[in-house]
Amino acid sequence: MKVTIIKEKGEKNSNLISAILQLILGIILVFNADSIITTLFTILGVIVIIIGIAKFIQYFNIKNQLKIENPQILYSAIMYTAAGLLVVFLSNFIENAIRIVTGIWLLFIGLNKLGNAIAWKTKNHKYFLKDLVISILFILLGIYSILAKNAVLIFIGILLILYSLIQFLNYFQNKD
């Protein structure tokens, strides 16, 4: 018995659009990853500043219309605005801090796995080589993450490009 799967034309087109969008995002991440994070933090900071300004407006509306002082709204307005300004002006610092913390975390995992590998070696266990290779990979990834800007985003971009190319191949192979 032969089973035939029939896909709607709209589903095929959405797969093609998805592949195109993933390819574009992958290319942006590979070739412009350093400005992506800074831009995202800047946008996030502007959104938080807008929320702070809205809180200021809310505070003054309540104060003028109802003649009620609500210091909680004023404090939150000040905090939102200050946090937004910090995120906007420190976006490069935040991006670097995330990169360094991620690299240190990967180094820590690699060194932990290296300790496990050494423990396996003393017992002549079969897991020694596997843990040794994994630990070296984690240590190298940690060092690379610390030294290279946005290594993780570049890697994700490469994966998105490869996945979109696979989707393109599937789309054109199954084009009936």
Secondary structure as GFF3:
##gff-version 3
##sequence-region A 1 176
A	DSSP	alpha_helix	9	65	.	.	.	ID=ss1
A	DSSP	alpha_helix	71	89	.	.	.	ID=ss2
A	DSSP	alpha_helix	91	122	.	.	.	ID=ss3
A	DSSP	alpha_helix	128	147	.	.	.	ID=ss4
A	DSSP	alpha_helix	151	173	.	.	.	ID=ss5
###
